């Protein structure tokens, strides 16, 4: 089988690095203001039916991103190497296909692909597919990958974990796809950072800032969030996304990849040291989910954990896409939350410091339900 790329969303990445198995919706007008989307959610609309207006970072905020990248490039290179080698050990074969979860997983998947080729001499194909909370993973995309690579180990990749909702969605989807189509998939999600303790393959469980969390499309190949709207996606088609051509002058997607990839060679001794004594897989403890449940009971009348967005990455994303009523931080002086504090000031979101917080930051949405 040969993949037909006609109709797929374009991207600013090199096609050798990644192929997004997403229908091109670039000509569709489906963005809505935060307030309008929040009202739709309260009436039962799913978040994938529309898109938020893409956040255009200010010069000051962009500088925070560059500072974060400069400070963490070596560490992310080390974690990429650790994760790539753990994936190879788990797969027990050189024939690995990376399937990153669009869009936060996409840059991480590219880094893993680059490291595998540069340090291990392995050419791992890499696709990015949509997974949506409450809707599952794109079954059409996964069947396509399996038809292309019937004997390979398919490895799912994301950037980080929050409380574990996407891991749960992946596990459910994998179970259904294996039962219905015999795709021989595993649900072991590989992430750079697993503060939720819900992943079996990770670089670290520290809740730290992965710089691509600071930005949206401009560090993700200029691709939007994924869309599943029956008005635009017909049965048998991939989930969709838009390409933001108007952001091309602000795009740092390839710079992010190149900057971290340039550190791979220098990190080999640290990568080897980090792997000593490491097991192939680690158990899931779901500590993050327990924290989210505790926070939900404390802050919401409904105790709805979907309104709790824990981890530096998830707090950043909720500030970029939605309007939280409050943000909790463990330590307001920590470097990992400075961009979060900037966004809170910009959006006039109150911040509360909670020293005994399990995560470094947690975003809380929907003020109407709060205690």
C-alpha positions in Angstrom: 0.0 0.0 0.0 1.2 3.5 -0.9 0.0 6.5 1.1 -2.0 9.1 -0.9 -1.1 12.4 0.6 -3.5 14.5 -1.5 -6.0 16.3 0.7 -3.8 16.1 3.9 -3.2 19.2 5.8 0.1 20.9 4.8 2.7 21.7 7.4 5.9 23.7 7.7 7.9 20.6 8.7 10.0 18.6 6.3 7.9 15.6 5.0 10.8 13.4 5.9 10.2 14.3 9.6 6.5 13.8 9.8 3.2 13.2 8.0 0.0 14.5 9.5 -2.8 12.1 8.8 -5.4 14.9 9.0 -7.8 16.2 6.4 -7.0 19.8 5.2 -9.6 22.2 6.5 -7.5 25.3 5.9 -10.3 27.0 3.9 -13.0 26.4 6.6 -14.0 29.2 9.0 -14.5 27.4 12.3 -12.8 29.6 14.9 -14.8 31.1 17.7 -14.0 33.5 20.6 -13.3 32.0 24.0 -16.6 33.2 25.5 -18.6 31.8 22.6 -16.9 28.4 22.8 -17.3 28.2 26.6 -21.1 28.8 26.2 -21.2 26.1 23.6 -19.4 23.7 25.9 -21.9 24.3 28.7 -24.7 23.4 26.2 -23.0 20.1 25.4 -20.9 21.0 22.3 -17.6 19.0 22.0 -14.5 21.1 21.9 -13.4 19.5 18.6 -16.4 20.9 16.7 -14.7 24.4 16.5 -11.3 26.0 17.0 -10.2 28.7 19.4 -8.8 31.8 17.8 -5.1 31.1 17.5 -3.1 33.0 20.2 -0.6 35.4 18.6 2.2 35.8 21.2 3.6 39.2 22.1 7.3 40.0 21.7 7.7 39.7 25.4 6.0 36.3 25.6 8.0 35.0 22.7 11.2 36.1 24.5 10.1 33.9 27.4 9.8 31.0 25.1 13.3 31.6 23.7 14.7 31.8 27.2 13.0 28.6 28.2 14.4 26.8 25.1 17.9 28.0 25.8 17.7 26.9 29.4 16.3 23.4 28.6 17.6 22.3 25.2 20.3 20.1 26.7 17.9 18.5 29.2 15.3 17.8 26.5 17.9 16.3 24.2 18.9 14.0 27.1 15.3 13.0 27.8 14.7 12.4 24.0 17.6 10.0 24.0 16.5 8.2 27.1 12.9 7.9 25.7 14.1 6.7 22.2 16.2 4.0 23.7 13.5 2.9 26.1 11.1 2.6 23.1 13.6 0.5 21.2 14.0 -1.8 24.2 10.3 -2.1 24.7 9.6 -2.7 21.0 12.3 -5.5 20.9 12.7 -4.7 17.2 14.3 -2.0 14.9 11.0 -1.8 13.0 9.2 0.9 14.9 6.6 3.4 13.6 6.1 6.5 15.7 2.5 7.8 15.9 2.4 11.1 17.7 -0.8 12.6 19.1 -1.5 15.9 17.4 -0.4 18.4 18.1 1.7 18.5 21.3 3.2 15.1 20.5 4.3 16.0 17.0 7.5 17.9 17.9 8.5 15.2 20.3 7.9 12.5 17.7 10.2 14.4 15.3 12.9 14.6 18.0 12.6 10.9 18.6 12.8 10.2 14.9 15.9 12.5 14.5 17.6 10.9 17.5 16.9 7.3 16.3 18.4 8.1 12.9 21.4 10.1 14.3 22.4 8.0 17.3 21.0 4.5 16.6 21.1 4.4 12.8 17.3 3.6 12.6 14.8 5.2 10.2 11.5 5.2 12.1 8.5 6.4 10.0 6.5 9.1 11.8 2.9 10.0 11.5 0.7 12.4 13.6 -2.9 11.5 14.3 -5.9 13.0 16.2 -7.1 11.8 19.5 -10.0 13.6 21.2 -11.2 13.3 24.8 -14.6 11.6 24.7 -14.3 10.7 21.0 -11.2 8.5 20.9 -8.3 8.2 18.5 -8.8 8.5 14.7 -9.6 4.9 13.7 -9.2 5.6 10.0 -5.7 7.0 10.5 -4.6 4.0 12.7 -5.9 1.5 10.1 -4.0 3.3 7.5 -0.7 3.2 9.5 -1.2 -0.5 10.2 -1.9 -1.2 6.5 1.3 0.6 5.6 3.4 -1.2 8.2 1.7 -4.5 9.0 4.6 -6.0 11.0 6.0 -3.0 12.8 5.7 -2.0 16.4 3.5 1.1 16.5 4.5 3.5 19.3 2.2 6.3 20.4 4.0 9.5 21.4 2.9 12.7 23.3 4.7 15.6 24.9 3.6 15.2 28.5 0.8 13.9 30.7 -1.6 15.9 32.9 -3.9 13.9 35.0 -4.1 11.0 32.6 -7.3 11.6 30.6 -5.6 11.1 27.2 -3.9 7.9 28.4 -7.3 6.6 29.5 -8.7 7.6 26.1 -5.8 5.9 24.3 -6.2 2.7 26.3 -10.0 2.6 25.5 -9.4 3.3 21.8 -6.6 0.7 21.5 -8.8 -2.0 23.2 -11.7 -1.3 20.7 -9.5 -1.2 17.6 -7.7 -4.4 18.5 -11.1 -6.1 19.1 -12.7 -4.7 15.9 -9.8 -4.7 13.5 -7.0 -6.9 15.0 -4.5 -4.0 14.7 -2.1 -5.4 17.3 -1.6 -2.1 19.1 -0.3 -1.4 22.6 -1.5 1.4 24.8 1.9 2.3 26.3 2.1 6.1 25.6 5.7 7.5 25.4 6.1 11.0 26.7 9.1 13.2 27.7 7.5 14.2 31.0 5.0 12.1 33.0 4.1 14.2 36.1 0.7 12.4 36.2 2.5 9.0 36.7 0.1 7.5 34.2 2.5 6.6 31.5 4.8 3.5 31.3 7.4 5.0 29.0 8.8 8.5 29.8 12.0 10.5 30.1 11.1 11.9 33.5 8.2 12.2 35.9 9.2 15.8 36.9 6.6 18.5 36.1 8.9 20.8 34.1 8.4 23.2 31.2 8.8 21.7 27.8 9.2 24.9 25.8 6.9 23.9 22.9 4.1 24.0 25.5 4.5 27.8 25.5 3.3 28.2 22.0 0.6 26.7 19.7 0.8 26.4 15.9 4.0 28.4 15.6 6.0 25.5 17.2 3.8 22.7 15.8 4.3 23.0 12.1 1.7 25.8 11.8 -1.0 23.1 12.2 -4.2 23.8 14.3 -5.8 21.7 16.9 -7.6 18.7 15.4 -11.2 19.0 14.4 -14.1 16.4 14.3 -17.1 18.2 12.9 -19.6 16.2 10.9 -20.3 19.2 8.7 -16.7 19.0 7.5 -15.6 15.4 8.1 -17.5 12.6 6.3 -17.5 9.0 7.4 -14.3 7.3 6.3 -12.2 10.5 6.3 -9.5 11.4 8.7 -10.1 14.0 11.4 -9.2 17.5 10.2 -7.0 20.5 10.9 -6.0 23.8 9.4 -2.7 25.2 8.2 -2.1 28.8 9.4 -0.2 30.3 6.5 -0.7 33.8 8.0 1.7 32.8 10.9 4.6 31.7 8.6 6.8 34.7 9.6 6.5 33.8 13.3 7.1 30.1 12.8 9.7 28.5 15.1 8.8 24.9 14.5 11.9 23.8 12.7 14.2 26.0 14.8 12.9 24.2 17.9 13.7 20.8 16.4 17.1 21.8 15.1 18.2 23.5 18.4 17.5 20.4 20.5 18.8 17.9 17.9 22.1 19.8 17.9 22.6 18.7 21.5 22.2 15.0 21.0 25.8 14.1 20.6 26.9 16.0 23.7 24.3 14.2 25.8 25.2 10.6 25.0 27.2 10.1 28.3 24.2 11.5 30.3 21.8 9.4 28.3 23.7 6.2 29.0 24.0 7.1 32.7 20.2 7.8 32.9 19.4 4.4 31.4 21.4 2.4 33.9 19.1 0.4 36.1 16.0 1.6 34.3 13.3 -1.0 33.7 11.8 -1.5 30.3 8.4 -0.1 31.5 7.4 1.6 34.7 4.1 1.0 36.5 1.3 3.6 36.4 0.4 4.9 39.9 -2.1 7.5 38.7 -1.0 9.9 41.4 -1.9 12.8 39.1 -5.5 11.6 38.8 -5.7 11.3 42.6 -4.5 14.9 42.9 -7.0 16.1 40.3 -9.9 14.4 42.1 -8.9 16.0 45.3 -8.7 19.5 43.7 -12.0 19.0 42.0 -13.8 18.1 45.2 -12.2 21.2 46.9 -13.0 23.7 44.2 -16.2 22.5 42.3 -19.7 21.7 43.5 -19.8 19.0 40.9 -16.3 17.6 41.7 -15.8 17.3 37.9 -12.2 16.5 37.3 -12.5 17.5 33.6 -12.3 21.1 34.9 -9.0 20.6 36.5 -6.0 21.0 34.1 -2.9 19.9 36.0 0.8 20.2 35.0 2.8 23.0 33.5 1.9 21.9 30.0 -1.8 21.6 30.6 -2.0 24.9 32.5 -0.2 26.6 29.7 -2.6 25.2 27.1 -5.7 26.1 29.0 -4.5 29.7 29.2 -3.8 29.8 25.5 -7.1 28.3 24.5 -9.7 29.0 27.2 -10.3 31.3 30.1 -9.6 29.7 33.5 -11.0 31.4 36.5 -7.9 30.7 38.6 -4.4 29.2 38.3 -2.7 27.4 41.2 1.1 27.3 41.4 3.4 25.4 43.7 6.1 28.1 43.7 5.6 31.4 41.9 9.4 32.0 41.8 10.1 28.8 39.9 11.4 29.3 36.4 9.0 26.7 34.9 6.0 28.8 35.7 7.1 32.3 34.6 5.4 32.1 31.3 2.2 31.0 33.1 2.4 34.0 35.3 2.9 36.2 32.3 -0.3 34.8 30.6 -2.2 35.2 33.8 -1.3 38.9 34.0 -2.2 39.3 30.3 -5.6 37.6 30.7 -6.3 38.9 34.2 -6.5 35.4 35.7 -5.9 35.3 39.5 -3.0 33.1 40.7 -2.9 31.3 44.1 0.3 29.9 45.5 -0.2 26.4 47.1 3.2 25.1 48.4 2.0 21.5 48.9 0.7 21.2 45.4 1.6 17.9 43.7 2.1 19.6 40.3 4.0 22.9 39.6 0.8 24.4 38.2 -2.9 23.6 37.8 -5.5 25.6 35.7 -9.1 25.6 36.9 -11.9 26.4 34.4 -15.6 27.2 34.6 -16.2 29.6 37.5 -19.9 28.9 37.5 -19.4 25.6 39.2 -16.9 26.7 41.8 -17.4 26.4 45.6 
